[in-house]
Amino acid sequence: MLNQYETVFIMTPVLSEDQMKEAVEKFRNYLKTKGAEIVHEENWGLKKLAYPIQKKSTGFYHLLEYRAEGNLLENFEVTFKRDERILRFLTVKLDKHAIAYNEKKRAAKSQKQNAPEEKTEAAE
């Protein structure tokens, strides 16, 4: 039985765009080689941190939502700890309510993106 997880990680702000993409690709590939199915992915971009981490006040946020076996997580998190580009990470196991909420949120977002003309006409 596969569980659904969500991992948010914060990368150091000193990375170039290419270095950031390479780091994300590394974790995405790790999941794929271990048989995980990536459900959704979001790049939240550069954000201000609530408190300084390693003397940094900002970081690049990235979210991965995926289905995987529970035993995959331990090694996945060790991969984060070994990577000096990662400031922080958090993995959460999603229950059925969280999964439904995420799907509903994505559906609403895709509807907004597909119908922007209608809203502008109504606003005029």
N, C-alpha and C positions, 0 to 999 in steps of 0.2 A: 504494500500500500504506500503510495507516494503522498507525502505531506506537501503543503504549499508554504513557502517561506518568502519573506521580504527582507532584503539586506540593503541598508543605506550605508554608504561609506563616504568619508570626507578625505579628499586628496589635498596635499599641500598646495598653496596658491602660487608657488614659484615655478610650477610646471608650465611648459609651453602647451599649446593646443594639441600638438602631435604626441607629446609625452603623456598627456592626460588620456587621449584616445587609446594609446598603447596600453596604459594601465587598465583601463576599462576592458579592453579586448582580452587582456591576460586573464581577468576574472571570469569573463564570459566564456572563454575557451576552456577554462578549468571546469566550469559547470558542465559544459557540453561533453567534454571527454569523460566525465564521470557519470554520464547518462541522465543528467538533469534536463528538464524541459523549461526553457525560459518563456514565461508567460507574458511579461511586460517589462519594459525598461524605460527609465526617464532620466534625462540629464537636467538637473536643477540649476546648474551653472554655479557661478561664484557668489557665495553668500557670506554675510558677516557671522562670525561665531558668537555664541552667547558669552564665552570667556576665552581668553587666549590659550592656545594649545601649542606647545613647543615654540613659544614667542610669536605665533602667527595669530592674526585677528580675523582672517578670512580663509575660506577653503572652497574647493570645488566639490559639490554634492552630486552623488549619483545613486539611483535606486535600481535594484534588480529584483524582480518578482519571479519566482521559479518553483517548479515542482521537483522534488528530489527525495531520496531515501534519507532518513534521519542520520545515519552513520556518515554521510558525506560532510555534514556540517563541521565536525571537529577539525578535519584536515583543511577545509575551506577557510576556517577562521585562523588557522595557523599560517596559511598563505597570506592573509591580511597582516598578521603580526610581523611577518618576516619582511614585508615590503615597506621600505622607508618612505615611500610616496604617500602612504596612508596615515592620516592623523588619527582618525577614529572610524569605527564601524559598529553597526548594530544589526543583528539578525533577529527577526521575530517570526514565530510560527503562526500562520494565519488560521483562525477557525472559520467555520462556514459563514459566519456573519461578516467577518472581515473580507473574505473572498467575494461575497455578494456585494458588499459595499464598494470594493475596488472595481468590480465589473460594472456596476451601476454608474460610478463616477467616470469611468472610461467611456461608456456609452454616451453619457451626457456630453462629455468633452468632444467626442467625434461628431455628434449631432450639431454642436455649436460650430465646429470647423466646416462642416458640409453645407451649412445654410447661412452664411453671413450676409448674402444679398438681400434676403427677405427682411432682415432686421433693419438694414439701412433704408430700405424703401418705406417701411412702416414708420421710421423715425422722422422722415422728411415731411 
